[in-house]
Amino acid sequence: RRVLFRSPWMSSGMMSQTLPRSRVRSGATYIEQGNGRDSVVLIHGVGMRADVWYPQIKRLSRTHRVIAFDLPGHGGSPMLGGTPSLPDFVTWLVDALEELKLGAVNLVGHSLGALIAAGAVSGEPHSVSRVALLNVVSRRTPTASAAVIARADEIISGTFDREAPLSRWFTPQEIGGEPYMFVRSLLQAVDRNGYASAYRAFARGDRTYADSWTSVTRPALFVTGDGDPNSTPQMSQELASAAPRGRAVVIPGHRHMVNLTAPELVNNLLLDWLGACEMQPFGQAGNR
């Protein structure tokens, strides 16, 4: 079944477009572009929707079949029942992939989407050819963990400030720019209950799959901004060091929304990752 959403695309071609979404039987909606032999699946973070991957959809769909999902409770996807934890979001993704019969996919996740991707590659490795985690969190400090859980409780209460994440996600120089305004519009539009449900899982999921990387043999790329206060460079570097075929890249001068604020660099990193041969070492963990 096809459904349409008018997307707040940026002026570089984003603002005026309406992209069709498809819906799987379970209700999850997704954007699909390109008809390459190999599939790239994109999973966004809390408060966003599939549209936030516009620069990656535009570039990667030239050579690959690209599918960008709306998380449960975001965009057109219905919420998960009950009080879902991170593994419930992983199960949601794996079920959607199986329904689409994509075979092993190249999986990219951002923020909460990165945690979901980590669960998929560790628990269902046959479903994933390689994995890329953008701005992932891992093993927060006690202080950071308390802060994010407090934010989750605030969101659940309904009194949260939709502007507050922007100061963490963007540098002062980026405030007011096109990516900033685009992300701000998505935060303003997100369903409160869907946001609260996803944020609860995000707040408590930073350790769920953190110890799984030693057994992940797929090429694994970890990317973050050097100024991201929560998805820190150290987190990405430690995970990449644990993964047998891990590589960490820290992008100078950027924070949480690197796929929008440094799109060409992120696209090039993903194209390099997509070209990594399954039988060859992917590369050394570290900065570039």
C-alpha positions in Angstrom: 0.0 0.0 0.0 1.4 3.4 -0.9 1.0 6.4 1.3 2.2 10.0 0.8 3.8 12.5 3.2 4.7 16.1 2.4 8.3 16.4 3.6 10.0 19.5 4.9 12.9 19.0 2.5 15.6 21.6 2.5 15.9 24.2 -0.2 18.7 22.3 -2.0 15.8 20.2 -3.3 14.2 19.0 -0.1 11.6 21.6 0.6 9.4 21.2 -2.4 9.3 17.4 -2.9 6.7 14.8 -1.9 8.1 11.3 -1.8 5.9 8.2 -1.8 6.1 5.8 1.1 5.3 2.1 1.2 3.9 0.2 4.1 4.7 -3.4 5.2 1.9 -5.5 6.6 2.8 -4.7 10.2 2.3 -1.0 9.4 5.8 0.3 9.2 6.3 2.9 6.5 9.4 3.5 4.5 10.9 5.4 1.6 12.3 3.4 -1.2 14.6 4.7 -4.0 17.0 3.1 -6.5 17.0 -0.4 -8.0 20.5 -1.6 -7.4 21.2 -5.3 -6.7 22.3 -4.6 -3.1 20.1 -3.0 -0.5 21.0 -0.2 1.9 18.7 0.2 4.9 18.7 3.4 6.8 17.3 3.8 10.4 17.0 7.3 11.9 17.1 8.5 15.5 14.6 9.6 18.1 12.3 12.5 17.0 13.2 12.2 13.3 11.7 10.3 10.4 13.0 8.7 7.1 13.2 12.1 5.4 16.3 13.0 7.5 18.3 10.7 5.3 17.7 12.8 2.2 21.4 13.4 1.2 22.2 9.7 1.6 19.0 8.5 -0.2 19.9 10.8 -3.1 23.5 9.7 -3.4 23.3 6.0 -2.5 20.2 5.3 -4.7 22.4 5.8 -7.8 24.0 2.5 -7.2 21.9 0.7 -4.6 18.3 0.0 -3.6 17.8 2.3 -0.6 15.1 1.8 2.0 14.7 4.3 4.8 12.2 3.3 7.5 10.1 5.5 9.8 10.7 4.3 13.4 7.7 3.1 15.3 5.7 6.1 16.5 7.5 8.4 13.9 6.4 9.5 10.5 3.7 7.0 9.3 4.8 4.0 11.4 2.5 2.9 14.3 3.9 2.7 17.8 4.9 -0.6 19.3 2.6 -1.9 22.0 3.3 -1.8 25.7 6.5 -0.3 27.0 9.0 -1.4 24.4 12.7 -1.7 25.2 15.6 -1.6 22.7 15.3 -5.3 21.8 11.7 -4.8 20.8 12.8 -2.2 18.3 15.4 -4.6 17.0 12.7 -7.3 16.6 10.5 -4.7 14.7 13.4 -4.1 12.3 14.3 -7.7 11.7 10.6 -8.6 11.1 10.2 -5.7 8.6 13.4 -6.8 6.7 12.2 -10.4 6.5 8.8 -9.3 5.2 10.5 -7.3 2.4 12.6 -10.4 1.6 15.7 -8.3 1.1 18.3 -10.9 2.0 21.4 -9.7 3.8 21.4 -5.8 3.8 23.9 -3.1 4.3 22.5 -1.5 7.5 23.1 2.2 8.5 21.7 3.6 11.8 21.9 7.0 13.4 21.6 7.5 17.2 18.8 5.3 18.4 18.9 3.8 14.9 22.5 2.9 15.5 21.6 1.0 18.6 18.9 -0.9 16.7 21.4 -1.7 14.0 23.9 -3.0 16.6 21.2 -5.3 17.9 20.4 -6.6 14.4 24.0 -7.3 13.4 24.8 -9.0 16.7 21.6 -11.1 17.0 20.7 -11.7 13.4 24.1 -11.6 11.5 22.7 -13.5 8.5 20.4 -10.5 7.9 23.3 -8.0 7.7 26.2 -7.8 5.2 27.8 -4.8 6.9 26.9 -2.2 9.4 27.5 1.6 9.9 26.7 3.4 13.1 26.5 7.1 13.1 26.6 9.0 16.4 26.1 5.9 18.5 26.0 5.9 22.3 27.7 3.3 24.4 28.3 2.8 28.1 27.3 6.3 29.2 28.9 7.6 32.4 26.7 7.5 35.5 26.2 11.2 35.2 25.3 11.1 31.5 23.0 8.1 32.1 21.1 9.9 34.9 20.7 13.0 32.7 19.3 11.1 29.7 16.9 9.0 31.9 15.7 12.3 33.4 15.1 13.6 29.9 13.1 10.5 29.1 11.0 10.9 32.1 10.3 14.5 31.2 9.3 13.5 27.7 6.9 10.9 29.1 5.4 13.5 31.4 4.5 15.6 28.3 6.3 18.7 29.6 9.4 18.4 27.4 11.0 21.2 25.4 11.2 20.3 21.7 13.9 22.9 21.2 16.3 21.6 23.8 17.9 18.8 21.7 19.0 21.3 19.0 21.7 22.9 21.2 23.2 19.5 21.7 22.9 18.4 18.1 24.3 21.5 16.3 27.2 23.8 16.8 26.6 27.5 17.4 27.7 28.2 13.8 25.0 25.8 12.5 22.1 27.3 14.4 19.6 28.8 12.0 21.0 27.1 9.0 19.1 24.8 6.6 19.9 21.5 8.4 19.0 23.0 11.7 15.7 24.4 10.5 14.9 21.0 8.8 15.6 19.0 12.0 13.7 21.6 14.1 10.6 21.1 11.9 10.8 17.3 12.4 11.0 17.7 16.2 8.0 20.0 16.2 6.0 17.5 14.1 6.9 14.2 15.9 4.1 12.5 17.8 4.7 13.0 21.5 3.8 9.4 22.5 5.9 7.9 19.8 8.8 10.2 20.8 8.5 9.3 24.5 8.3 5.5 23.7 11.4 5.6 21.5 13.4 7.9 23.9 12.7 5.6 26.8 14.4 2.7 24.9 17.2 5.0 23.8 17.9 6.2 27.3 18.2 2.7 28.7 19.8 0.9 25.7 23.4 2.1 25.7 24.8 -1.0 27.3 22.4 -3.6 25.8 24.7 -4.6 22.8 27.9 -2.8 23.9 29.7 -6.1 24.6 28.6 -7.9 21.4 31.2 -6.3 19.0 34.0 -8.8 19.5 31.8 -11.4 17.7 30.7 -9.1 14.9 32.7 -10.1 11.8 31.0 -7.9 9.3 32.7 -4.6 8.2 31.6 -2.1 10.8 31.9 1.7 10.4 31.5 4.1 13.3 31.2 7.8 12.6 30.6 10.7 14.9 31.3 14.5 15.3 34.2 15.6 17.4 31.8 18.0 19.2 29.0 15.6 19.9 28.6 15.8 23.7 26.7 12.5 24.1 27.7 10.2 21.2 31.3 10.9 21.9 34.3 10.1 19.8 35.6 7.8 22.6 32.5 5.7 22.3 32.9 5.1 18.6 36.6 4.5 18.9 36.1 1.9 21.7 33.4 0.0 19.7 35.5 0.1 16.6 38.5 -1.3 18.5 36.4 -4.2 19.8 35.0 -5.1 16.4 37.4 -7.4 14.4 36.7 -5.3 11.2 35.8 -2.0 12.9 36.8 1.4 11.8 36.1 4.7 13.6 36.0 8.1 11.9 35.6 11.4 13.9 34.5 14.4 11.8 36.0 17.7 13.0 33.7 20.6 13.6 30.4 18.7 13.8 28.1 17.4 16.4 25.2 14.9 16.3 23.6 15.4 12.9 26.6 14.7 10.8 24.6 13.1 7.9 23.0 16.5 7.3 25.8 18.9 8.4 28.6 17.0 6.6 26.7 15.1 3.9 29.3 14.7 1.3 31.9 13.4 3.7 29.4 11.0 5.2 28.3 9.8 1.8 31.9 9.2 0.8 32.5 7.2 3.9 29.5 5.1 3.3 30.5 4.5 -0.3 33.9 3.4 0.9 32.3 1.1 3.4 29.9 -0.3 0.8 33.0 -1.2 -1.3 34.7 -3.1 1.5 35.3 -6.6 0.3 33.9 -9.3 2.6 37.1 -11.3 2.4 39.5 -8.4 3.0 40.2 -6.4 6.2 38.0 -3.3 6.2 40.6 -1.1 7.8 42.2 0.0 11.0 40.2 1.6 13.8 41.0 5.3 14.2 40.4 8.8 13.0 40.7 10.1 9.4 
